[in-house]
Amino acid sequence: MSDLLYVQSSPRRAESESRRLADSFLHAFRTVTPAATIDVFDLWDDPLPVFAGDHVAAKMAVIGGSTPDGRQATAWDGITRVYERFADADAYLFTVPMWNHGVPWVLKHLIDTITQPGLAFGFDVGTGYEGLLEGKRATAIYTSAIWPTFGDDFHSAYFESWLRFVGIDEIHSVRLGSNLLDGEIEQARARARADAAELGGRFALEAARSPQAASREAASC
């Protein structure tokens, strides 16, 4: 289990605005809780299953109340391994740069991989969908370089709708944009860094107080 899962969806590494802001969050987080476990999930380096025929068939088997077998079982095992890595975290940090008014395709790939029945959500004919990742919190770092007059922002609305769908209701955000070319960009960056650091410190304090942290400390005694 990790105290924090850091999901990177920008491929620009040191040039990434969102990763720089994530660094501010992580610096504050590590300063407050240096012993915390941080799992870095780089979506450009860590391969995800391609959700193809056997995966779809396995999902439909689960929806139908049966257990996948054969090649479908193997495909489903690959899905559950990714989901378990995600679900084992107490809290999340996401970099979410805007791509064509939405989220990067690698982040959508992760979402489509782990948003599965019986894993991330359940369903009841009387009450509807139920997110199963309850009791967790997330920070999303949104960056964009569009001119508001000529572009639309669907990525934060979509992403936070998905978080709520899977049961993550405590959602925080840091924003930089939409116009990264204006003359006040350095002031905007400084404000966003301060916001990210404040959230990193807050998440660290919550991690230190969590029941999971207490149980880990007891186990190490």
C-alpha positions as CSV (number, residue, x, y, z in Angstrom):
1,M,0.0,0.0,0.0
2,S,1.2,3.5,-0.8
3,D,0.5,6.7,1.0
4,L,0.3,8.6,-2.3
5,L,0.0,7.4,-5.9
6,Y,1.5,10.0,-8.3
7,V,0.0,9.6,-11.8
8,Q,2.0,11.3,-14.5
9,S,0.2,11.9,-17.8
10,S,2.5,14.5,-19.4
11,P,5.4,13.2,-21.6
12,R,7.4,16.5,-21.4
13,R,9.4,15.6,-18.3
14,A,11.4,18.6,-17.1
15,E,9.7,20.8,-19.6
16,S,6.2,20.0,-18.3
17,E,4.4,22.8,-16.5
18,S,2.2,20.2,-14.7
19,R,5.2,18.1,-13.5
20,R,6.9,21.2,-12.1
21,L,3.8,22.0,-10.1
22,A,3.6,18.3,-9.0
23,D,7.2,18.7,-7.8
24,S,6.1,21.6,-5.5
25,F,3.3,19.3,-4.1
26,L,5.7,16.4,-3.6
27,H,8.4,18.5,-1.9
28,A,6.0,19.7,0.7
29,F,4.5,16.2,1.1
30,R,8.0,14.7,1.7
31,T,9.0,17.5,4.0
32,V,6.1,16.9,6.4
33,T,6.2,13.0,6.1
34,P,9.7,12.0,4.9
35,A,8.9,8.3,5.6
36,A,5.7,8.3,3.4
37,T,5.5,5.8,0.6
38,I,5.1,7.5,-2.9
39,D,4.4,5.3,-5.9
40,V,5.1,7.1,-9.2
41,F,2.9,5.8,-12.0
42,D,4.4,7.3,-15.2
43,L,1.8,6.5,-17.9
44,W,4.4,6.9,-20.6
45,D,6.8,4.4,-19.2
46,D,4.5,1.9,-17.4
47,P,2.7,-0.2,-20.0
48,L,-1.1,-0.7,-19.6
49,P,-3.1,-3.6,-21.2
50,V,-4.7,-2.8,-24.5
51,F,-8.4,-3.2,-23.8
52,A,-9.2,-5.5,-26.7
53,G,-11.4,-8.5,-27.4
54,D,-10.6,-10.8,-24.5
55,H,-10.7,-7.9,-22.1
56,V,-14.1,-6.8,-23.3
57,A,-15.4,-10.4,-23.2
58,A,-14.1,-10.7,-19.6
59,K,-15.8,-7.5,-18.6
60,M,-19.1,-8.7,-20.1
61,A,-18.7,-12.0,-18.2
62,V,-18.3,-10.2,-15.0
63,I,-21.3,-8.0,-15.7
64,G,-23.3,-11.1,-16.5
65,G,-22.4,-12.6,-13.1
66,S,-19.9,-15.3,-14.3
67,T,-16.2,-15.7,-13.8
68,P,-13.9,-15.2,-16.8
69,D,-11.9,-18.3,-17.8
70,G,-9.2,-19.2,-20.3
71,R,-7.8,-16.3,-22.2
72,Q,-10.5,-14.0,-20.7
73,A,-9.2,-14.9,-17.2
74,T,-5.7,-14.0,-18.2
75,A,-6.9,-10.7,-19.7
76,W,-8.9,-9.9,-16.6
77,D,-5.9,-10.7,-14.3
78,G,-3.9,-8.0,-16.2
79,I,-6.7,-5.5,-15.6
80,T,-7.0,-6.3,-11.9
81,R,-3.2,-6.0,-11.4
82,V,-3.4,-2.4,-12.6
83,Y,-6.5,-1.7,-10.6
84,E,-5.0,-3.1,-7.4
85,R,-1.9,-0.8,-7.8
86,F,-4.3,2.1,-8.1
87,A,-6.7,1.1,-5.4
88,D,-3.9,0.4,-2.9
89,A,-3.1,4.1,-2.5
90,D,-4.5,6.3,0.3
91,A,-4.4,9.4,-1.9
92,Y,-3.7,10.5,-5.4
93,L,-1.8,13.3,-7.3
94,F,-2.5,13.6,-11.0
95,T,-0.9,15.7,-13.6
96,V,-3.7,16.6,-16.1
97,P,-2.5,18.8,-19.0
98,M,-5.2,19.7,-21.5
99,W,-5.0,17.9,-24.8
100,N,-7.5,18.9,-27.5
101,H,-9.9,20.2,-24.9
102,G,-9.7,16.9,-22.9
103,V,-7.3,14.7,-21.0
104,P,-4.2,13.0,-22.5
105,W,-4.9,9.7,-24.2
106,V,-2.7,7.8,-21.7
107,L,-4.8,9.1,-18.8
108,K,-8.0,8.0,-20.6
109,H,-6.3,4.6,-21.2
110,L,-5.7,4.3,-17.4
111,I,-9.3,5.3,-16.7
112,D,-10.7,2.8,-19.3
113,T,-8.5,0.1,-17.8
114,I,-9.4,0.4,-14.2
115,T,-13.1,1.5,-14.4
116,Q,-14.5,-2.0,-14.2
117,P,-17.5,-3.6,-12.6
118,G,-16.8,-5.1,-9.2
119,L,-13.5,-3.2,-9.0
120,A,-14.0,0.6,-9.3
121,F,-17.7,0.5,-9.3
122,G,-20.8,-1.6,-8.5
123,F,-24.3,-1.4,-9.8
124,D,-27.7,-2.1,-8.3
125,V,-30.9,-2.0,-10.4
126,G,-32.6,-0.1,-7.5
127,T,-30.0,2.4,-6.5
128,G,-27.8,2.6,-9.7
129,Y,-24.0,3.0,-9.8
130,E,-21.8,3.1,-6.7
131,G,-18.2,4.1,-6.6
132,L,-16.0,1.6,-4.6
133,L,-12.9,3.8,-4.0
134,E,-14.4,5.6,-1.0
135,G,-12.4,7.3,1.7
136,K,-9.7,8.5,-0.6
137,R,-8.7,12.0,-1.8
138,A,-7.1,13.4,-4.9
139,T,-5.3,16.5,-6.2
140,A,-5.4,17.2,-9.9
141,I,-3.0,19.6,-11.5
142,Y,-4.6,21.1,-14.6
143,T,-2.5,23.0,-17.1
144,S,-3.4,24.4,-20.5
145,A,-2.2,26.8,-23.1
146,I,-5.4,27.6,-25.0
147,W,-6.8,31.0,-25.5
148,P,-10.2,31.0,-23.8
149,T,-11.8,32.8,-26.7
150,F,-10.9,30.0,-29.0
151,G,-11.0,26.9,-26.9
152,D,-13.2,24.9,-24.5
153,D,-12.2,23.2,-21.2
154,F,-13.7,19.8,-21.0
155,H,-10.8,18.1,-19.3
156,S,-11.4,19.1,-15.6
157,A,-15.1,18.6,-15.9
158,Y,-14.7,15.1,-17.3
159,F,-11.9,14.1,-15.0
160,E,-13.6,15.1,-11.8
161,S,-16.8,13.5,-13.0
162,W,-14.9,10.2,-13.3
163,L,-13.3,10.6,-9.9
164,R,-16.7,11.0,-8.3
165,F,-18.0,8.1,-10.3
166,V,-15.5,5.7,-8.8
167,G,-16.1,7.1,-5.3
168,I,-13.4,9.7,-4.8
169,D,-15.3,12.7,-3.5
170,E,-12.6,14.7,-1.9
171,I,-11.1,16.5,-4.9
172,H,-8.6,19.4,-4.9
173,S,-7.1,21.1,-7.9
174,V,-4.3,23.4,-8.9
175,R,-4.7,25.3,-12.2
176,L,-2.2,27.1,-14.5
177,G,-3.6,28.5,-17.7
178,S,-5.5,28.9,-19.8
179,N,-3.3,31.5,-21.5
180,L,0.4,30.6,-20.8
181,L,1.6,33.3,-23.2
182,D,0.4,36.4,-21.3
183,G,2.7,38.8,-19.5
184,E,1.7,37.6,-16.0
185,I,2.7,34.0,-16.5
186,E,5.5,34.1,-13.9
187,Q,3.1,35.4,-11.3
188,A,0.6,32.8,-12.3
189,R,3.3,30.1,-11.9
190,A,4.2,31.3,-8.5
191,R,0.6,31.3,-7.3
192,A,0.1,27.8,-8.7
193,R,3.3,26.5,-7.0
194,A,2.2,28.0,-3.7
195,D,-1.2,26.3,-4.1
196,A,0.4,23.0,-4.9
197,A,2.8,23.2,-2.0
198,E,-0.1,24.0,0.4
199,L,-2.0,21.0,-0.8
200,G,1.1,18.7,-0.5
201,G,1.5,19.8,3.1
202,R,-2.1,19.2,3.8
203,F,-2.1,15.8,2.2
204,A,1.0,14.8,4.2
205,L,-0.7,15.8,7.5
206,E,-3.7,13.7,6.6
207,A,-1.5,10.8,5.7
208,A,0.3,11.0,9.0
209,R,-3.0,10.9,10.9
210,S,-4.6,8.1,8.8
211,P,-5.4,4.7,10.3
212,Q,-3.2,3.1,7.7
213,A,-0.2,5.1,8.9
214,A,-0.9,4.1,12.5
215,S,-1.1,0.4,11.5
216,R,2.2,0.6,9.6
217,E,3.9,2.3,12.5
218,A,2.6,-0.4,14.9
219,A,3.8,-3.1,12.6
220,S,7.3,-1.6,12.5
221,C,7.6,-1.5,16.4
